[in-house]
Amino acid sequence: MLNQKSYASLAAWTPVHIGLEDRNFSAINISSVDPNLFLIASDTNLYRSLDRGKTWKQIFRLAKSETVIHKIALHPFNVNYVYLLTSDGLYISTDQGINWFPSYIEFKAENRSVLSIAFHPRDRSQILLGTISGLYISRDWGKTWERIFAELSDQEIRDLGFHPHAKNMAYAVTARTVYGLDLRLRQAVKLFETSIVNNETNIETVEGDETSGTTGLKNIAMDDLGYFLFTAGDTGLYQSIDKGFSWKSIGPAGGSLREITGLLVSPFDDSLFIASGNGVFTFFPGDSEFQELYSGLPTQRIQGLAVSIDSEEELFCLTSQGLYKLTPVSSFAPTEVVLAPTGQEVFEKFSAWVSAEPSITEIQHMAVKYSDTGNGKIKHWQSQSRLSALLPEFSIDAGWSADKNIDVDRGSTTEKDTFILGPDNSGFEWGLGFDWDLKRFIWSSDQTSIDSREKLMVELRESLLREVTRLYFERRRLQMELIAAQSAQNQDFVSLGETSNRVSELAAQIDALTGQYLANRWQAPEYYIPQSDSRSQEIRVDQTRSL
């Protein structure tokens, strides 16, 4: 069982997307009726597996190129019913995805996007559907729909959930509000509301229209008893233990849990699994610690989670680079592993490898230098901004003028007036001007722009350092596993090859972030590998980046 207290026995994430055309998946669902039935989707393609992800078959493709798949839903009581939520409406299959028919409800073309769905825990035919423009209910498995809660008709219903025991109670999540829905009285009550200002979420009441887009709240999840209730979004995770009437913000220290994309409560022990832009986390409501579970994944940006509830619980996660499964050590470890060298000798080999490569400090320094995100650039900008006050604003004026002089000589009464022309007046004028604004030496409007750029650069540098550190130590861990496995008498060469490829991939990712620094600084030493027939032979290993 995959629970909060058994993570120490987990080995790593292993790929489950072998044979699939796509790698960038956006939705996943595993049947609670038939644990062998898996469905995953990219933006336009839907795939099905009937053997727990060993083999896959494409069963649906969206015809319109601008249409995308948002979610997949399998009916919790009838394994044949599949619901596909897309930006162009709802599609339903009653034969596990072989045939499909659209259920457009009453949507206008611009309001067909379907975002969320929930199934009643006891009334099998009753379904709630959240759209970009309100909430609908069906009492016949999705054949017909009725709009409910008119006050929500102009809001995106991003997620839905029925309370597992309160007969007529459900929850709806919009961009910044969690609503409690009384389906019998048709009343919607605001249980939790956040304000969204510059992508920062605060727990407070805000009047006005809902904020649309991708920011704000996105998910809701609860345990089988409905005691623990969770909601989450871009900026954090919130918990309620009284059916949503009061909430508190929770999360790991340091604020590493951001951009939450999915919540999943384990049906075994109520552990909460969290998909985010910073990896996979788990949290048990009775504890205060969050545990990271993304070691071994090719990326920390997680796009979805699912759990298989057969005899053994297995966690699956979607990434932009494929589908992965968290596998216990016992599921793939050899029945007997005998190391020919002693543990000390293996450690000495590992130490030799490590001493031949740059330290994490060097790697981090080169990553910052290569990306040009160091503090020096900001300080240089600030210095230049102040020194610019010493430079005057220079101006030059020039002009040419010419005037004609006309004089009148008035004669007597018997003589005519005489007009005398000239001489003409002309001249050239010019001037130089210098203007110093010395108050800019103390502060200038440029500082506001520099401060904003500094904040963005700090966030970028933190994200970069976090990623390169994860890659570095993930590669270090696999190096140790690879050396130990290559020193064993009973060798699994398939696993050796997969691990070696993964180490090479991590090295390439580090090089991409550091300008090939790892490749230019490190050469592998030689070492010995006993062969599988137990006869020790000296093997010269190519000096590559495989390790």
Secondary structure by P-SEA (a helix, b strand, c coil): cccccccccccbbbbcccccccccccbbbbbcccccbbbbbcccbbbbbcccccbbbbccccccccccccccccccccccbbbbbcccbbbbbcccccbbbbccccccccccccccbbbbcccccbbbbbcccbbbbbcccccbbbbcccccccccccccccccccccbbbbbcccbbbbbccccccccccbbbbbcccccccccccccccccccccccccccccccbbbbccccbbbbbcccccbbbbbbccccccccccbbbbbcccbbbbbbccccbbbbbccccbbbbcccccccccccbbbbbcccbbbbbbbcccbbbbbcccccccccbbbbcccaaaaaaaaaaaaaacccaaaaaaaaaaaacccaaaaaaaaaaaaacccccbbbbbbbbbbbbbbbbbcccccccbbbbbcccccccccbbbbbbccccccccaaaaaaaaaaaaaaaaaaaaaaaaaaaaaaaaaaaaaaaaaaaccccaaaaaaaaaaaaaaaaaaaaaaccccccccbbbbbbcccccccbbbbbbccccccc
